[in-house]
Amino acid sequence: MTDFPDEIDRKRYPWALARFDIAGLVGAIAAFIIGALLGLFWGPLFLIGLAGAAIILLASRHAERTPPPEAIAVVSPVDGVLVSISDAVAPAELRMDARELVCLRIASSPASTNTVHAPIAGEIVSLIEEAGDNAVRTASDPDAAGLAAAYVTIAAGDSQIGLKVSTGGLGPRLEMQREPGDPVRIGRVIGIRRLGGWCDVWLDAGEKLAVWPGMSLKAAETRLIWTGSTTPPVTGRAMRDESAEETEPFEMPELEDEVSDLEAVPREAEDASKQFERLRKRVRETKASEADETDEI
């Protein structure tokens, strides 16, 4: 069952969802003070301290999220943009069962929130972390060597989902907060990734996807797999709506022409003016007969 720490209608400012880690706030304040003191000696040094405070705040930014209540839902583990969907073989570090898989690659900017969430409710069956090279400061290439990376496999019954979370190697950019064997709920924070990076998600190829390349994803809230009662517009492998049925051409039904007490208009092909003349003649005859009946009365 999904955790709801506070009732939304009791919040004074329900739209204020952004948060900062305590350590990040302390570090940002310290950087600002140091920059201000250095600025007393030379003005441009203040800008260095200000830039450092801004970077620390970005690295410590997170937000409250409300995952869907369905136990079978699958959500995005991080904030970012879905850049590709492709058939791929899961890396050996994930230790996933041999099966056909599809890989969703998500790119996150340095301004994205720093939390990594569990995409499903289940159990962490594998977790491998790789320390990054401090010389690799940015994660411009998700397959580049030297990135800090974490390989996480979560199982729920017969289903498995694999995650590869990566970022630059400079500093403590990636920290996982769970261990193998830990149960997790959908949307629960399982790690911290600072200043953006990449996240690859491996799913069963037969799943019906509810996302498409170029779509912006919100961690713990955007559904990756369609779990509704109707067929989704995207499939994991074909990337098209294979369930769409061909529509039959619409045929206008034939209407029965009725003219009150008058005779029905013949359906044989003839000139329209003749049809209207016949109707007018019949109307005149009807009015004349009604007038005769009135005179008799």
Backbone bond lengths (Angstrom), bond angles and torsions (degrees), N, CA, C in turn:
res aa  C-N    CA-C-N  psi(-1)  N-CA   C-N-CA  omega(-1)  CA-C   N-CA-C  phi
1 M - - - 1.468 - - 1.530 109.55 -
2 T 1.317 117.76 140.48 1.447 122.31 -176.68 1.521 111.49 -71.27
3 D 1.353 115.10 140.27 1.458 119.94 177.47 1.520 109.75 -82.59
4 F 1.324 116.71 133.27 1.449 122.28 172.78 1.522 106.67 -124.18
5 P 1.362 118.08 91.02 1.460 120.44 -173.14 1.527 113.15 -61.81
6 D 1.303 117.45 -33.49 1.465 120.84 -179.69 1.520 109.16 -136.54
7 E 1.315 115.71 144.17 1.452 119.09 175.73 1.516 109.17 -74.70
8 I 1.340 115.56 128.42 1.459 119.92 -172.51 1.510 112.30 -63.17
9 D 1.342 118.34 -31.65 1.464 119.75 -177.00 1.520 112.08 -76.20
10 R 1.326 117.94 -9.02 1.457 120.60 178.15 1.522 112.42 -96.58
11 K 1.316 116.27 -5.27 1.459 119.12 -179.68 1.528 110.01 -78.83
12 R 1.295 115.31 137.41 1.460 119.56 -179.28 1.520 110.94 -72.44
13 Y 1.323 116.60 -38.79 1.461 121.62 177.20 1.526 108.34 -126.37
14 P 1.324 118.42 82.00 1.473 121.04 -175.01 1.518 113.78 -65.97
15 W 1.341 117.61 -18.19 1.461 120.27 -179.77 1.526 112.04 -84.38
16 A 1.312 118.36 -10.61 1.470 121.55 -177.94 1.530 108.85 -85.11
17 L 1.341 116.15 86.66 1.458 120.92 -175.48 1.528 113.08 -102.98
18 A 1.330 118.22 -15.17 1.465 121.03 -177.18 1.527 110.27 -71.86
19 R 1.325 115.01 140.81 1.464 121.77 179.16 1.526 108.99 -137.27
20 F 1.324 116.30 160.87 1.460 121.53 175.75 1.526 108.34 -131.71
21 D 1.320 115.98 141.37 1.457 120.03 176.47 1.528 109.64 -63.73
22 I 1.330 115.83 147.32 1.461 120.25 178.92 1.527 110.67 -59.15
23 A 1.335 116.08 -44.15 1.465 119.23 -179.73 1.525 110.90 -61.53
24 G 1.350 115.83 -37.27 1.450 118.86 178.85 1.517 112.61 -66.52
25 L 1.331 116.48 -41.21 1.467 119.58 177.99 1.521 111.34 -62.97
26 V 1.327 116.25 -43.43 1.474 120.03 179.33 1.522 110.10 -63.02
27 G 1.358 116.10 -43.43 1.454 119.23 -179.82 1.517 112.39 -64.92
28 A 1.347 116.92 -39.20 1.456 120.11 179.87 1.529 111.04 -66.02
29 I 1.332 116.54 -42.17 1.466 119.86 178.36 1.529 110.46 -63.59
30 A 1.334 116.16 -40.85 1.467 119.72 179.53 1.524 110.97 -64.27
31 A 1.338 117.12 -42.56 1.459 120.07 179.22 1.526 110.91 -63.88
32 F 1.331 116.90 -38.96 1.463 120.35 179.46 1.533 110.62 -65.13
33 I 1.335 116.98 -43.44 1.469 120.47 -179.33 1.523 110.49 -65.11
34 I 1.327 115.77 -42.74 1.471 118.84 179.09 1.524 110.63 -62.95
35 G 1.354 115.77 -42.24 1.454 118.37 177.69 1.515 112.30 -63.36
36 A 1.335 117.32 -37.78 1.465 120.26 178.96 1.527 111.25 -65.60
37 L 1.330 116.88 -39.25 1.469 119.92 179.46 1.528 110.87 -68.36
38 L 1.342 115.71 -42.07 1.469 118.24 178.39 1.518 110.95 -66.68
39 G 1.340 116.32 -30.51 1.462 119.47 178.48 1.506 113.45 -65.64
40 L 1.323 117.48 -20.84 1.459 119.81 176.80 1.519 111.43 -66.45
41 F 1.340 115.97 -28.56 1.453 120.21 179.51 1.527 111.50 -89.24
42 W 1.332 114.54 -39.56 1.475 118.72 179.20 1.529 108.36 -151.76
43 G 1.308 116.46 119.15 1.455 122.41 -171.44 1.525 115.73 -50.62
44 P 1.356 120.68 -47.84 1.468 120.93 -177.65 1.524 114.42 -59.28
45 L 1.331 118.24 -21.85 1.463 119.92 179.27 1.533 111.53 -65.64
46 F 1.334 115.94 -26.43 1.467 118.58 177.57 1.529 110.82 -63.18
47 L 1.339 116.64 -36.44 1.458 120.07 179.52 1.516 111.36 -64.41
48 I 1.312 117.04 -33.28 1.470 120.06 177.81 1.523 109.92 -64.89
49 G 1.319 116.94 -44.56 1.461 120.13 177.73 1.514 111.87 -64.35
50 L 1.347 117.06 -38.95 1.463 121.04 179.12 1.526 111.01 -65.02
51 A 1.344 116.75 -41.75 1.467 120.19 177.65 1.523 110.80 -64.05
52 G 1.329 116.47 -39.74 1.462 119.45 177.58 1.517 112.18 -63.24
53 A 1.329 117.83 -39.60 1.460 121.17 178.39 1.524 110.66 -64.34
54 A 1.346 117.08 -40.73 1.463 120.51 179.50 1.516 111.40 -64.51
55 I 1.338 117.10 -41.72 1.468 120.59 179.79 1.523 110.70 -64.44
56 I 1.313 117.37 -41.18 1.464 121.21 179.95 1.528 110.64 -64.36
57 L 1.337 117.19 -39.83 1.456 120.08 178.37 1.532 111.24 -64.82
58 L 1.341 116.87 -42.13 1.462 119.49 177.55 1.526 111.02 -61.37
59 A 1.325 116.22 -39.60 1.463 120.26 -177.98 1.519 112.26 -69.94
60 S 1.330 117.91 -21.00 1.468 120.50 -175.91 1.524 112.60 -106.61
61 R 1.325 118.28 10.90 1.466 121.51 -174.34 1.526 111.58 -84.57
62 H 1.324 115.85 132.68 1.461 121.54 172.60 1.528 108.17 -143.87
63 A 1.309 117.02 178.06 1.465 120.85 -176.39 1.520 109.99 -148.43
64 E 1.332 115.19 154.36 1.458 120.05 175.55 1.528 109.50 -73.79
65 R 1.306 116.53 137.63 1.451 121.52 -179.92 1.526 109.87 -130.99
66 T 1.328 115.93 149.75 1.458 121.88 178.87 1.521 108.63 -122.65
67 P 1.327 117.69 101.36 1.472 120.30 -179.38 1.515 111.42 -71.25
68 P 1.329 117.88 160.45 1.469 120.57 178.53 1.517 110.88 -65.22
69 P 1.333 118.13 152.66 1.463 121.07 -175.53 1.525 113.75 -78.47
70 E 1.356 118.60 -17.10 1.463 119.70 -176.77 1.522 111.09 -67.17
71 A 1.325 115.81 134.92 1.461 120.71 -179.46 1.518 111.98 -69.34
72 I 1.332 117.77 -24.28 1.464 120.60 -176.73 1.524 112.31 -95.41
73 A 1.329 118.59 3.48 1.466 121.38 -178.43 1.525 110.37 -68.60
74 V 1.339 115.61 152.28 1.463 123.08 175.54 1.514 107.12 -127.69
75 V 1.336 117.36 123.90 1.461 121.54 -173.67 1.520 110.27 -120.56
76 S 1.326 115.14 166.62 1.455 120.74 177.97 1.527 109.93 -69.72
77 P 1.335 117.90 135.92 1.470 119.51 179.92 1.521 113.92 -79.01
78 V 1.348 118.04 -20.60 1.460 121.35 -176.76 1.521 109.72 -140.97
79 D 1.332 115.50 163.71 1.460 121.18 169.49 1.526 108.84 -76.50
80 G 1.335 116.24 148.07 1.451 118.43 176.21 1.506 112.35 157.09
81 V 1.332 114.88 -166.83 1.460 123.21 179.54 1.526 108.33 -116.43
82 L 1.328 116.03 132.09 1.457 120.95 177.72 1.535 107.89 -76.82
83 V 1.329 116.98 113.29 1.467 120.31 -174.25 1.515 112.97 -97.07
84 S 1.327 119.27 -22.94 1.464 119.61 -179.45 1.520 110.65 -160.98
85 I 1.344 113.87 154.36 1.464 122.68 172.25 1.529 106.37 -133.64
86 S 1.317 117.25 121.63 1.460 119.30 -174.67 1.521 110.53 -152.16
87 D 1.335 115.36 155.58 1.459 120.61 171.85 1.521 108.37 -71.05
88 A 1.306 117.31 133.91 1.463 120.16 -176.71 1.520 109.92 -155.19
89 V 1.317 114.72 156.87 1.470 121.61 176.10 1.521 107.76 -93.21
90 A 1.301 116.91 129.70 1.461 120.61 -179.72 1.523 110.17 -67.24
91 P 1.333 117.99 141.78 1.469 119.91 177.63 1.525 111.86 -63.52
92 A 1.317 115.22 154.31 1.467 120.17 -176.69 1.521 111.76 -61.57
93 E 1.344 117.46 -27.75 1.469 120.35 -178.67 1.524 112.75 -62.21
94 L 1.334 117.52 -24.99 1.464 119.92 -179.02 1.523 112.55 -77.38
95 R 1.331 117.06 -22.78 1.470 121.62 178.12 1.532 111.83 55.15
96 M 1.312 115.89 41.50 1.458 120.84 179.15 1.519 109.63 -85.85
97 D 1.332 115.78 151.61 1.454 121.09 177.57 1.519 109.85 -62.15
98 A 1.336 115.83 150.47 1.465 120.36 178.34 1.524 109.11 -66.91
99 R 1.318 116.51 116.91 1.455 122.76 179.78 1.516 108.47 -163.79
100 E 1.329 116.09 164.42 1.456 120.06 176.75 1.528 108.75 -75.38
101 L 1.334 115.00 128.41 1.459 120.31 -175.07 1.520 110.42 -127.77
102 V 1.318 114.43 157.78 1.458 122.20 172.31 1.521 107.27 -123.57
103 C 1.345 115.98 140.40 1.463 120.95 -175.89 1.522 109.78 -110.23
104 L 1.329 116.60 127.37 1.461 123.38 174.82 1.519 107.43 -105.07
105 R 1.327 116.68 120.33 1.473 120.90 -178.70 1.525 109.30 -104.11
106 I 1.341 115.79 124.11 1.467 122.63 -176.65 1.519 108.82 -116.59
107 A 1.331 116.50 128.83 1.461 122.58 177.08 1.519 109.46 -105.80
108 S 1.334 116.48 132.69 1.467 122.01 -178.53 1.524 109.63 -119.68
109 S 1.319 116.81 135.27 1.460 121.70 179.45 1.529 110.06 -79.25
110 P 1.343 117.57 164.12 1.474 119.54 177.04 1.529 113.19 -60.34
111 A 1.336 117.44 -22.20 1.470 120.39 -179.92 1.521 112.76 -86.59
112 S 1.335 118.58 -1.65 1.464 121.10 179.59 1.517 110.62 -68.74
113 T 1.324 116.43 158.33 1.464 119.70 175.79 1.522 110.13 -62.14
114 N 1.315 116.50 154.08 1.464 120.35 -169.88 1.527 114.65 -96.42
115 T 1.319 119.23 4.89 1.460 120.35 -176.15 1.528 111.86 -93.12
116 V 1.334 114.74 145.45 1.464 123.24 173.60 1.524 107.02 -111.24
117 H 1.333 116.69 126.62 1.461 121.51 -173.20 1.533 110.75 -112.10
118 A 1.321 115.11 154.21 1.460 120.63 174.95 1.522 109.19 -71.10
119 P 1.344 118.60 124.44 1.465 119.62 -178.02 1.524 113.88 -73.41
120 I 1.330 117.55 -23.13 1.459 121.77 179.74 1.524 109.25 -138.98
121 A 1.309 114.95 168.55 1.470 120.60 172.60 1.518 107.98 -89.72
122 G 1.311 117.21 126.18 1.456 120.25 -178.15 1.518 111.53 178.40
123 E 1.329 115.46 -143.58 1.463 121.70 -177.75 1.519 109.22 -133.16
124 I 1.320 115.53 137.61 1.460 120.17 176.19 1.533 108.10 -76.57
125 V 1.323 116.24 113.37 1.462 120.27 -177.54 1.517 111.98 -98.59
126 S 1.329 117.59 -16.36 1.464 120.39 179.20 1.518 109.27 -154.41
127 L 1.335 115.88 138.64 1.462 121.51 178.06 1.521 108.57 -150.27
128 I 1.318 115.66 115.67 1.466 122.30 179.90 1.515 107.98 -127.08
129 E 1.336 117.29 129.48 1.453 122.73 179.47 1.519 110.54 -114.06
130 E 1.315 116.09 142.42 1.458 122.37 177.19 1.524 108.50 -124.56
131 A 1.331 116.16 124.89 1.458 120.51 178.47 1.521 109.19 -73.05
132 G 1.308 115.87 142.10 1.451 120.39 -179.04 1.517 112.35 -88.47
133 D 1.307 114.85 166.19 1.459 122.44 176.65 1.522 108.05 -87.07
134 N 1.335 117.06 127.33 1.461 120.62 -178.24 1.524 112.72 -62.69
135 A 1.320 116.60 -19.95 1.462 119.56 178.80 1.530 111.62 -73.18
136 V 1.344 117.05 -20.41 1.468 121.40 178.99 1.528 107.29 -93.18
137 R 1.319 116.24 97.96 1.463 120.69 -172.57 1.526 112.72 -86.45
138 T 1.328 117.20 -31.11 1.456 120.62 -177.15 1.522 110.21 -119.80
139 A 1.336 115.59 160.08 1.466 121.67 179.92 1.526 108.76 -111.97
140 S 1.337 116.54 58.73 1.457 120.42 -178.38 1.528 112.30 -73.42
141 D 1.335 117.73 -23.85 1.461 123.03 179.21 1.525 108.41 -123.99
142 P 1.330 118.59 116.22 1.473 119.26 -176.09 1.529 113.74 -65.08
143 D 1.332 117.20 -21.29 1.458 120.43 -178.70 1.527 112.99 -101.63
144 A 1.337 117.60 10.13 1.459 121.10 -178.84 1.522 110.70 -72.23
145 A 1.309 115.80 149.45 1.467 120.84 176.89 1.522 109.63 -76.73
146 G 1.323 116.21 150.23 1.449 121.35 176.19 1.513 115.23 95.07
147 L 1.342 118.49 -2.02 1.451 120.30 177.97 1.526 110.54 -77.77
148 A 1.315 115.59 146.77 1.460 119.90 170.90 1.524 107.59 -74.04
149 A 1.331 117.13 132.20 1.466 120.48 -174.50 1.519 110.75 -142.06
150 A 1.331 114.43 151.40 1.462 121.78 174.68 1.519 107.65 -133.30
151 Y 1.346 116.50 129.51 1.465 122.87 178.76 1.523 107.64 -107.13
152 V 1.325 116.69 118.53 1.461 121.68 -175.14 1.525 108.78 -126.47
153 T 1.325 116.55 130.25 1.463 122.09 174.47 1.521 108.60 -119.18
154 I 1.330 115.91 125.34 1.464 122.05 -179.58 1.521 107.94 -117.60
155 A 1.316 116.80 130.48 1.464 121.94 -179.35 1.517 110.01 -113.37
156 A 1.343 114.24 141.48 1.459 121.71 175.16 1.519 106.77 -137.69
157 G 1.318 116.52 97.89 1.454 120.20 -174.80 1.520 110.15 68.15
158 D 1.333 116.44 -126.11 1.459 121.15 177.86 1.515 112.85 -87.48
159 S 1.322 117.52 -4.82 1.461 121.31 -177.85 1.522 110.51 -92.67
160 Q 1.330 114.49 147.07 1.456 121.34 175.91 1.521 109.42 -135.51
161 I 1.326 115.30 142.71 1.458 121.74 174.89 1.524 107.78 -129.93
162 G 1.330 115.29 130.90 1.454 120.50 179.88 1.516 111.78 -109.54
163 L 1.331 116.69 142.00 1.460 122.81 178.67 1.520 109.66 -126.06
164 K 1.331 115.40 136.83 1.457 120.98 166.45 1.516 106.71 -121.65
165 V 1.323 116.23 109.41 1.457 122.14 -179.57 1.520 107.76 -104.05
166 S 1.328 117.66 125.22 1.465 120.79 -176.22 1.515 110.64 -135.70
167 T 1.334 115.16 155.47 1.460 122.07 178.68 1.517 108.03 -159.72
168 G 1.350 116.76 179.61 1.455 120.35 178.30 1.518 111.83 -63.88
169 G 1.321 115.56 158.61 1.461 119.38 -174.55 1.513 115.12 -90.74
170 L 1.325 118.25 -5.62 1.457 120.41 -175.87 1.520 110.86 -76.12
171 G 1.323 116.96 120.89 1.448 121.59 175.88 1.518 113.30 75.59
172 P 1.349 117.40 -176.71 1.476 121.87 178.95 1.526 110.91 -78.88
173 R 1.310 116.58 73.81 1.461 121.26 -173.90 1.528 112.67 -85.14
174 L 1.328 118.62 -25.14 1.465 121.39 -174.99 1.521 109.65 -135.69
175 E 1.337 115.62 121.99 1.460 121.42 179.46 1.523 108.94 -137.86
176 M 1.321 117.54 120.03 1.458 121.89 177.14 1.522 109.25 -90.57
177 Q 1.334 116.39 140.75 1.460 121.83 -173.75 1.526 113.20 -111.93
178 R 1.311 117.66 13.12 1.458 121.45 178.92 1.521 109.73 -129.02
179 E 1.330 115.64 166.39 1.456 122.45 -179.69 1.528 109.68 -125.11
180 P 1.341 117.55 157.70 1.472 119.24 174.76 1.523 111.07 -57.56
181 G 1.325 116.10 136.85 1.452 121.92 -177.21 1.511 113.73 95.84
182 D 1.337 118.26 -11.47 1.461 121.00 179.48 1.528 110.42 -75.55
183 P 1.322 118.01 132.66 1.476 120.19 171.94 1.524 109.05 -77.37
184 V 1.309 116.51 146.46 1.462 121.04 179.53 1.514 108.92 -134.62
185 R 1.295 115.92 149.76 1.452 122.80 174.01 1.522 108.81 -98.90
186 I 1.300 115.92 156.94 1.455 120.37 179.90 1.521 110.07 -61.13
187 G 1.321 116.18 131.26 1.451 121.43 -179.99 1.503 115.36 83.92
188 R 1.339 118.49 -4.71 1.461 121.07 -179.20 1.536 109.94 -70.00
189 V 1.330 117.18 139.70 1.462 121.93 179.59 1.527 108.94 -69.53
190 I 1.329 115.17 126.24 1.472 120.36 179.48 1.522 111.97 -116.93
191 G 1.334 118.02 -5.76 1.454 119.83 179.80 1.519 111.59 -173.41
192 I 1.341 114.18 172.43 1.459 122.45 178.55 1.532 108.22 -124.79
193 R 1.332 116.00 129.39 1.465 121.38 174.74 1.522 107.28 -128.27
194 R 1.305 116.48 116.66 1.457 120.77 -173.04 1.524 111.81 -96.82
195 L 1.331 115.46 143.55 1.466 124.33 174.77 1.523 112.89 61.74
196 G 1.309 116.48 36.31 1.458 121.37 169.88 1.521 114.74 73.87
197 G 1.322 114.73 -172.76 1.458 120.89 -178.06 1.521 110.27 150.17
198 W 1.321 116.16 -143.30 1.471 122.91 -177.24 1.520 110.12 -130.51
199 C 1.326 114.84 155.46 1.465 120.41 174.98 1.523 107.76 -145.97
200 D 1.330 116.57 119.01 1.466 122.27 175.01 1.520 108.40 -100.35
201 V 1.337 115.76 132.95 1.467 122.04 -179.36 1.520 107.97 -119.31
202 W 1.339 117.24 123.73 1.465 121.77 178.20 1.521 109.83 -103.66
203 L 1.340 115.23 124.73 1.459 122.81 -179.75 1.523 109.07 -126.28
204 D 1.334 115.96 162.93 1.461 120.14 173.17 1.519 109.38 -61.20
205 A 1.347 115.60 137.31 1.468 120.16 -175.99 1.524 112.32 -64.92
206 G 1.316 118.12 -24.52 1.457 120.30 -177.74 1.512 114.92 -81.91
207 E 1.333 117.70 -4.00 1.458 119.90 -178.48 1.528 110.52 -70.47
208 K 1.330 115.95 148.69 1.457 122.70 176.85 1.530 108.89 -89.55
209 L 1.333 115.88 112.66 1.454 120.49 -175.56 1.527 111.45 -83.05
210 A 1.319 114.69 145.87 1.460 121.28 178.28 1.519 111.36 -109.57
211 V 1.334 118.15 13.92 1.461 122.76 -178.18 1.521 109.10 -129.96
212 W 1.338 116.11 168.43 1.459 121.01 -179.32 1.532 108.39 -149.32
213 P 1.345 117.48 156.94 1.463 120.21 -179.41 1.517 112.32 -57.18
214 G 1.337 115.54 138.28 1.456 122.00 -177.60 1.519 113.50 93.99
215 M 1.318 117.76 -8.99 1.459 121.84 -177.87 1.530 110.02 -79.55
216 S 1.330 116.49 138.26 1.463 121.58 174.63 1.519 109.27 -82.45
217 L 1.328 115.94 131.93 1.462 121.79 -176.73 1.522 110.12 -112.48
218 K 1.321 115.32 143.99 1.462 121.50 176.71 1.523 107.93 -113.40
219 A 1.315 115.56 124.74 1.455 121.05 -176.72 1.517 111.52 -57.20
220 A 1.339 116.00 136.42 1.467 124.87 175.05 1.517 113.54 71.36
221 E 1.347 118.82 -2.14 1.457 119.79 -177.34 1.528 113.26 -126.31
222 T 1.321 118.56 -39.50 1.458 120.62 -179.51 1.523 109.79 -73.63
223 R 1.334 116.30 124.46 1.464 121.10 -179.28 1.525 109.80 -78.58
224 L 1.325 115.73 133.52 1.466 121.02 177.23 1.521 111.89 -90.88
225 I 1.322 116.67 -30.38 1.466 122.01 -176.83 1.512 108.92 -120.21
226 W 1.320 115.36 138.22 1.463 120.91 178.72 1.511 109.76 -76.12
227 T 1.319 116.40 125.48 1.456 121.17 178.84 1.516 111.28 -122.29
228 G 1.350 117.80 15.31 1.451 121.20 -179.74 1.512 111.57 -80.14
229 S 1.342 116.33 -175.39 1.455 121.80 -177.18 1.519 112.71 -87.25
230 T 1.331 117.62 -12.74 1.453 120.52 179.42 1.513 110.53 -107.20
231 T 1.318 115.97 163.51 1.453 120.90 -176.02 1.518 110.09 -76.20
232 P 1.339 119.09 133.68 1.464 121.88 -178.64 1.518 111.49 -75.57
233 P 1.349 117.02 164.49 1.448 119.75 -178.80 1.516 114.28 -81.56
234 V 1.346 119.33 -9.21 1.458 121.51 -174.60 1.518 109.40 -131.87
235 T 1.334 116.81 139.62 1.454 121.04 173.46 1.509 109.28 -113.16
236 G 1.320 116.31 158.40 1.448 120.33 -174.32 1.509 114.43 -62.03
237 R 1.341 118.51 -39.15 1.446 120.34 -173.69 1.523 112.55 -100.27
238 A 1.326 116.76 -45.64 1.461 118.82 -172.99 1.522 112.28 -79.23
239 M 1.347 118.15 -24.55 1.455 122.79 -177.98 1.527 112.15 57.65
240 R 1.315 116.20 33.59 1.448 120.83 176.02 1.512 108.00 -152.46
241 D 1.311 116.48 168.30 1.460 121.68 -178.11 1.515 108.60 -85.07
242 E 1.345 116.78 93.86 1.446 120.35 -179.09 1.517 112.33 -79.44
243 S 1.318 116.84 -14.63 1.466 120.12 -176.16 1.524 112.36 -90.88
244 A 1.341 116.81 -4.37 1.458 118.76 -178.62 1.519 110.29 -65.89
245 E 1.299 117.90 128.32 1.445 122.12 179.76 1.522 110.17 -93.95
246 E 1.329 114.88 145.99 1.449 118.77 178.10 1.523 109.64 -68.57
247 T 1.294 115.47 131.58 1.458 120.06 -178.91 1.519 110.02 -84.90
248 E 1.333 116.61 140.77 1.452 121.51 178.77 1.520 109.42 -83.01
249 P 1.347 117.38 144.80 1.460 118.95 -179.93 1.516 111.51 -62.14
250 F 1.300 115.19 140.66 1.464 120.67 -177.72 1.524 109.26 -79.32
251 E 1.306 115.73 132.86 1.456 121.46 178.36 1.519 109.18 -114.29
252 M 1.317 115.65 128.99 1.461 120.91 178.34 1.520 109.81 -70.01
253 P 1.314 118.89 122.49 1.469 120.42 179.75 1.518 111.39 -66.84
254 E 1.329 115.30 149.20 1.453 120.32 178.40 1.522 109.90 -76.66
255 L 1.308 116.07 132.47 1.461 121.43 -178.57 1.520 109.61 -99.62
256 E 1.313 115.83 141.12 1.461 121.48 177.64 1.523 108.31 -84.21
257 D 1.307 115.99 114.16 1.470 121.09 -179.98 1.518 108.92 -78.08
258 E 1.329 114.91 121.32 1.453 120.42 178.56 1.508 108.60 -125.99
259 V 1.311 116.50 137.25 1.465 121.28 179.15 1.520 108.13 -125.88
260 S 1.315 117.66 79.18 1.457 124.08 175.69 1.516 111.14 38.80
261 D 1.358 117.28 -119.58 1.461 121.20 179.78 1.517 112.65 -91.15
262 L 1.331 116.33 4.30 1.455 119.45 -176.58 1.512 110.64 -82.63
263 E 1.275 115.24 163.25 1.462 120.30 177.26 1.527 108.97 -69.79
264 A 1.338 117.13 146.95 1.458 122.14 177.82 1.519 109.22 -65.83
265 V 1.325 116.04 145.34 1.459 120.34 179.89 1.525 108.97 -72.47
266 P 1.295 121.14 130.99 1.462 122.41 178.77 1.514 110.75 -60.17
267 R 1.353 117.07 146.62 1.447 122.63 -177.24 1.523 112.79 -95.15
268 E 1.361 117.67 -2.09 1.459 116.89 179.36 1.526 108.76 -68.06
269 A 1.304 113.53 151.52 1.460 119.47 -177.47 1.518 109.62 -68.67
270 E 1.327 117.20 122.12 1.453 121.72 176.65 1.509 108.95 -156.72
271 D 1.309 115.36 170.25 1.449 120.26 -176.83 1.525 111.05 -65.50
272 A 1.342 116.99 138.64 1.466 121.29 -176.50 1.517 111.77 -62.48
273 S 1.327 117.21 -34.68 1.465 119.39 -178.60 1.522 111.88 -63.47
274 K 1.346 116.75 -33.74 1.462 120.35 178.40 1.527 110.74 -68.56
275 Q 1.326 116.08 -37.99 1.464 119.45 178.42 1.528 110.61 -62.85
276 F 1.372 116.64 -47.24 1.461 119.46 179.49 1.529 112.15 -64.15
277 E 1.336 118.01 -35.62 1.466 121.53 178.61 1.515 110.59 -64.60
278 R 1.334 117.73 -40.16 1.459 121.34 178.98 1.525 110.30 -63.58
279 L 1.362 116.08 -41.76 1.461 119.82 179.60 1.526 111.58 -64.55
280 R 1.344 116.91 -44.49 1.465 119.63 179.76 1.531 111.22 -62.22
281 K 1.333 116.48 -38.86 1.458 120.24 179.11 1.513 110.77 -64.14
282 R 1.303 116.10 -42.85 1.461 120.08 179.98 1.518 111.08 -64.40
283 V 1.353 117.48 -38.26 1.461 121.19 179.30 1.526 110.60 -64.85
284 R 1.359 116.85 -42.20 1.469 119.94 178.95 1.530 111.27 -62.46
285 E 1.336 115.81 -41.14 1.460 119.10 179.53 1.522 110.81 -64.11
286 T 1.310 116.75 -39.76 1.466 120.89 -179.93 1.521 110.70 -64.75
287 K 1.348 116.56 -44.80 1.462 119.56 179.46 1.526 110.85 -63.76
288 A 1.336 116.97 -38.19 1.470 119.98 -179.84 1.518 110.99 -65.06
289 S 1.313 117.98 -42.02 1.466 121.16 179.27 1.512 111.14 -65.75
290 E 1.342 117.16 -37.55 1.460 119.97 177.95 1.526 110.60 -66.36
291 A 1.354 117.20 -36.67 1.474 120.28 178.92 1.528 110.82 -66.45
292 D 1.337 117.18 -39.64 1.465 120.67 178.19 1.526 110.77 -61.87
293 E 1.311 116.95 -44.11 1.456 120.79 179.23 1.517 111.04 -60.83
294 T 1.334 116.94 -37.23 1.473 121.23 -179.91 1.531 110.88 -66.93
295 D 1.373 117.14 -40.60 1.464 120.30 179.60 1.523 111.04 -64.92
296 E 1.326 116.72 -39.00 1.464 120.28 179.63 1.504 111.44 -61.92
297 I 1.362 115.44 -37.75 1.485 119.81 -179.31 1.512 109.10 -69.02
